[in-house]
């Protein structure tokens, strides 16, 4: 590729990236629920600028929760009069009397949002709990996140558990490859669960954020103490502990997978060593037979050795050749057996320490002039 073509390609990529960052022209698809829990708009299309002006948000806030842009780190942003939540499959704006669920323009995967929307609508209409509107919305969001994590945890646990049970009966390349794939998937899931827990812990550590999340009281002008947020703190701590349990279970399964991988590697190494030992035994036997054949070959040459006329020369040479072959093979196998002995310490080193004489150190005496 020439320099001109490279410049053209770079310019095209830069133009495409800049078009994706034009915030005012990007359309967002939103579902809006009112103060009574009723759906005002389903998958309505709105401009970024209109949403920012209506809810008094910065464009960068909407960019953070835009599902068109991949966000791997879950976030809970506290803004004036609103809470922006971006965790796993949920991207929402929670206010004192409104919940806005975001979905990217042109997205076709809305199954998770449909299930979550049903539970959210039901929870917002249930006013008997006495919790503020925003707390009920946050509870529904976190409950959906927790359910998604639990479902994925059960799915991965069944996959890994079934594969580990199969490895106990038979070990082959395909199963070991599947184990590696499941291990990577498990690590990715564990990292996501920990990121969700860190997002909740970050909010719990900030008293200002906890106080700012009482949106209904702020809207009604109710004055609150900075540290009076036990209700919200209990809610967030409950989900934080649940996510922590899921992360710990993922760590336990990961440790089990790693232990299985190590055991499988040890078994494969042992089998490999057994095959190498068998190959060495065959080579040693071949060497012994070759040594005996060497003797027979020497006497089989067309040279006179004055043993041709002896009646027992054939039997004597055959016996000598067989004895030499057996001795060489026995010596080689005995040496191989000595090398294959594995211990925590070197036997020769122990024998050297036992045989080596101990030289006593001279005792020092103390006199009036000092030590001598």
N, C-alpha and C positions, 0 to 999 in steps of 0.2 A: 504494500500500500504506500503510495507516494505521500509527500508532505501535504499536498493540496487536498487529497482525499481525507487525510486525517483531520485537517482543519475543518473541512465541510462536515465530517461526522461529529466533531466536538461542538460545532455551532448548532447542529440539529439537536443534539442531546441537551445542550444548554437552553435552547428555545423551548424544548418540551418540558424541562424542569421549571422554567419560569412561567410557563402557561399553567402548570399545576399549582403554582403559588399565587395566582391571581385570586385573592380572597373574595373580592367583590362580585365576581362573576360565577363563582362556584355555587351550585345549588345543593341544598341539603334536604333530605327527606326526614320528616319529623312526625311523631305521634304525640298529640297534646292531650293531657287530662286536666279537667278543671278542678275547682275546690271540692266538688261533690263526688269526685271519682269517676265522672262520666267522660267519655271520649269525645273531645271536640273535633279532632281532626286525625284521620288515619293516613299515614304516609303522605302527608301534605308536603309540597315542594316550596321551600323558602330560600331566599337569598341570605348569604352570610350577613350582609350589611343590615338587612331588615331585622334579623334575629339579634344582632348586636345592639341596634338602637332600641328595640322593644324591651330587652332584658338587661340593658346597660352593662354589656360585656365588652371586653377587648377582643379584637380579631384573633389574637394569639390564644385566647382561651378556647374559642371554637375550633381552632386548628388542632389543639391538643386532644379534643374529644371527637374529632372527625374520623370516622372509621375508614375513610379512604386512605388515610395516612397510617401506616402500621405503628402502633404504640405498644411496645413490649413491657413497659413499666407501668403498673397500675398507679393511678393518682386520684386523690380526693382534694380538690381545690376549693377553698372557702373564699367566696367573693361577697361583696356587699349586697345582701338581700338574696343570695343564691348559693347553692352548693353544686359544683361540677364533679361528677363521678365518672371515672373511666377505669373500669375493672373488667377484665376478660371480655365477655360478649356484650356487656352493658355499657352504654355511654348515655348519660342522662344529665339533665339540668333540673334540680329540685328547688322550688321556691315555696313560699309560705302558703300559696293557694294554687300552684300549678306544677305539673311535672311534664317535662319535655324529653321524649326519648328520641335519640338521634340514630339515623341510619344513613349510610352514604347514598348519594344519588346513583341510581342504576344498579343497586345491589339486589340480587334475587334470593339470597339466603335469609329468610325471616322466620324460620321455624322457632329458634330459641326466643326471639323477640315476641312471637305470638304467645308462647306458653307463659313467658314472664309477664306479658301485658295482661293476661287473664288474672293472674294472682295479684298483680298490682292493683288492678281495678277493684277486685274484691276486697283487698285490704284497705284501700282508701275509703270505701263506702262503709266499712265497719268502724263506726265512731264510738262503740261501746267501751273500747279499751281506755279512752281518756287521753291517749297520747296525741301530741300535736300532729298536724298534717304532714310536716316534713319528716318526722320520726317514723311514721308509718310507711312513707315512701322509701326512706333509707333502709328500714327493716326489710321491706320487700326486695329491694335491690340486693342487699347482702345475703338474704335467704336464697335468692336465685343463684348468686355466685357460689354460695356454699353447696347448693344442690348440684351445680355443674361440676365442682371439684370432687364431691363425693361420687358422682356417677362415673367420672373419669378414673377415680381411684379404684373403684370396684372393677371396672373394665380392665385396667392394667394389672390389678392383682390377680384376676382370673387368668389372664394371658400368661403372666410370669409363673403363677403357681402350676398351671397345666404343663408348661414347658419344662419346669424343674422336675415335675413328676415323670415326664417322658425321658429326661436325661438320666434318671436313676436306672432305667432299664436298658437304654441304648444311647450311645454317643456317636454322632456322625457330624459331618461338616455342615449340613443344612440346619440341624438343630442348634449347633454352636453359632452359626450366623444369625439365626433368629434370636438367640439369647443376646447377642451383641446389639441387635436392633431394638429389642425390648429394653435393654439397659439404657440406651441413649434416650429412648422415649420416657423412661422413668425419671432420668435425671432432668430432662426438660420440664416434666410435670412438677417435680419437687421444687425446681427453681421458680416456677410460676406461683406455686402455693406460698413459698417464702416471700416473694415479692408482694403478694396480697397481704400477708401478715405484716410486713414492714410498712405498707401503706396505712393499715389500721393503727399500728403502733405509733406511727409518726403523728397521726391526728390526736391520739390519746396523750401524747407527751406535751401537746401545746394547749394550754388553758385558754389562750385567746381564740384559737380555732374552735374549741368546744363551745365557748360562750357565743361565738358568732353563728353557730349552727342552730341556735334557737330563733328561727326566722319568724315564727308566729308572734312571739313576745316582742320582737323588734318592730314588727309591723303594727302591733297594737300599742306600742309605746310603753311596754312594761319594763321597768327598771330591774335589772338582775345583778346579783353579786358575781364577781369574776370567777369564783370557785364553786358556785352552785350549779353543777352540771352532772349530778349523780345519775339521773335517768339516762342521759345520753352516754355517759361513761360506762354504765352497766351494759347497755345495748352493744356498744362497740367491743367491749371486753369479751362479751359472750361469743361473738363471731370471731374475734381474734383467737380465742382459745380453741374454738372448733377448727379453724384453719391450721392452727399450730399442731393439733392432733393429727390432721391429715398429712401435714408435712413430716411429722415424726413417723407415721406409718410408712410413708414413702421412703424415708431414710432406712427403716428396718428392712423393707423389701429390697432396697438397693444393697444393703449389707449382705443380705441372704444371696442375692445374685452374685455379688463379688466373691463370697465364700464358695459358691458353686463353681464359678469360673476358675478360681484357684485350684479347687479339687479336680476339676476336669483337666486342667493343665498338668497337674501332678500325675493323673492317671495316664494321660497321653505321653508324658515324659517317661513314665515307667514302662509303658508299652514300647516306646521307641528304644529305650535302653535294652529291653528284652530282645527286640529284633536285632539290635547291634551285637548283643552277646551271642545270639544264635549265629549270626554271620561270622563272628570271631571263632566260634567253636568249629564251624564248617571249614574255615580257613586253616585253623590249627590241625584238624583232621587231614585236610588236603596236604598240608606241609609234612605231616608224619608219613602219609602214604608216598609222597614224593621222595622223602629221604630213603625209605625202603626200596623204592623203584630205582633210585640212583645206584644202590649197591647191585641190584640185579642187572642194571644196564651196563655197569662196569664189566661184569663177568659175561655179559652177552655179546661183547664185541668179538670180532673175528681175530682175536689174538690168542696165542698159545700161552696158557698159564700152568700147564702140566697138571691140571686138576680134572681134565676131561675124562681121564681113564679111572678116576677114583669112583668107587661104587656109591659112596655116600656123600659125594660133593653137592648134588642137587638138593638133598634134604638139609644139609648143613647150611647152604647159602639161603635157602628159603626160610629156614628157622631164624637165621641171623637177620635177614631183611625184615621179617615180621617183628622180631624183637626190637630192632632199631625204630621201626615205624611206631610201634606201641609206646616205646619209651619217650620218643619226641612228642607224640600226642598227649601222653600223660603229663609230661613236664609243662607243656603249654597250657593245658587245661587247669593244672594246679596253680600256675602263675596267674591265670585269669581269675580264678576263684579268690586268690589273695587280693588282687586289685579291686574286685567288686565288693569287698567287705567295706561297709560304710559305718563309721562311728563318729561320735561327737569329738573325739580326740584321736590324735595320731598314735597308733600302737608303738611305733618305733620311738617316738618321742617319750612315751611313758617308760619304755624299757631303758632308754638312755638315762632317764632321771633316776630309775631304780638302781641301775648298775653303777652309775657315776658315784665315786666315793665322796663322802662329805668331809670337808676339811674344817675342823673346829677353829673358831677364831680365838686368838689369845686374849685373856682377860687383862684388863688394865688395873693397875694397883694405884692406890692413892697414898702418897707419902707426905712428909712435911714440906717437900719442895714442889708438890703438885702431883698430877697424874702421870704415870709412867707406863 
